């Protein structure tokens, strides 16, 4: 039996508390092979094969690199004036699942990576609750530079930046997108409505220039909002389970729960 260190026990307790806030009463694990390694989309090459079954005729990583090169030291809108780093996106270039937020915050601006602050830690937990790892998915934002004082990006700023995001989506060709928060949802869908309405269904989404099958788009709360109102974590978990069902990921149930 593995003996956990005090720090590991603290981390496990924090993760279990997070699951309780989501309303998950039964935990589950992937089957274990004879070698002792867990089988499932969250481990090694099997995760890549499960979340990256695109034909090998394209090179999404090279396409993303070309888009980043095209952006360069972008100065197309006012947001560049206050940035430290442009935040392009991160993750698996062949991901079947993509998360899109609003824009970088202070931590993201400092590191040049999306969702690395407190909201990013919560997003990591959300991804883990789905049985995935952060490196299995792709994460980006509507705008790539931090708005002053973390304000909501304005329409002209979103309109200027979103064509680059559309190119990223076309390069990755995910099967599903999760729009995190109203700003992301409204800019992707062109629908101005409440979160209650936006979350009530999934959408067939086709970005400009995309020639593949429509991408299924889901809407849920932004992790930063969940930090302010943890009561919505259970609703978020309902949204994520819809995504899991669409992607064929294992849903937690009593039959799959580990023995006590």
C-alpha positions, 0 to 999 in steps of 0.5 A, a space after each residue: 500500500 502506498 503511504 502518502 506524505 503530509 503534502 500529498 494527503 493535503 492535495 488529495 483532501 483538497 481534490 476530494 473537497 473540490 469533487 464534493 462541491 461539484 456534487 460528485 458523490 461517487 468516484 471512479 478510476 480507469 481499469 488497471 492493466 497487468 503492468 500496473 498502468 491505468 488505461 484511459 485518455 488521461 495517460 500517455 499515448 492512449 490519451 493522445 490517441 483518444 483525443 487526437 485521431 485526426 488524419 496525419 495529412 496535416 501538421 496542426 502544430 506547424 499550423 499553430 506555429 505559423 499563426 503565432 508567427 503571423 501575430 508577431 508583436 501584435 499592435 492591432 488594438 489598444 490592448 497591446 499597450 499594457 501587456 507584458 506577454 501576448 498569451 497565444 494558447 497552450 495544449 495538444 495541437 490535435 486535441 478533441 476538446 478545446 476550452 476558450 475563455 475571455 482573456 488573460 489576467 495578471 498571472 497569464 500576462 506575466 507568464 504568457 500562458 492561459 489559465 495559470 492563476 487561481 482560475 487556471 488551477 480550478 480549470 485544471 481540477 475541472 479537466 481532471 474531474 473529466 478524467 483528462 489532463 491539461 495537456 490532453 486539451 487545448 486552452 485559449 482565449 477570445 483576446 490574447 492581451 490582458 485588458 486593463 484591470 482585468 475588465 471585460 474586453 470591448 467589442 472592437 478588441 474582440 473583433 480584432 483578435 478573434 480571427 486569430 482564434 478562428 484560425 487556431 480552431 481550424 488548425 486544431 479541429 476539435 470535436 468539442 469546444 467549451 466556452 467559459 463564461 458569457 464573453 466567450 460564448 457571445 463572441 463565438 456564437 454571436 448570441 447576446 443572452 443570459 448564461 441561463 439561456 446560453 447554457 441550456 443547449 449545445 450548438 453546432 459551431 463552424 468557424 470561418 474558413 472551416 471545412 470539416 464537420 460542425 464542432 459541438 460547442 458547449 457553454 459553462 461558467 468561467 472558473 473565475 466566476 466559480 471562485 466568486 460563487 462556488 454554488 455554481 460548481 454543481 451546475 458546471 459539473 452538469 455541463 461538463 458531463 454533457 461534454 463527456 457524454 458527447 466525447 464518449 468519456 467515462 461518466 462516474 457512476 456507482 458501478 465504476 466507483 472504487 471499493 471502500 
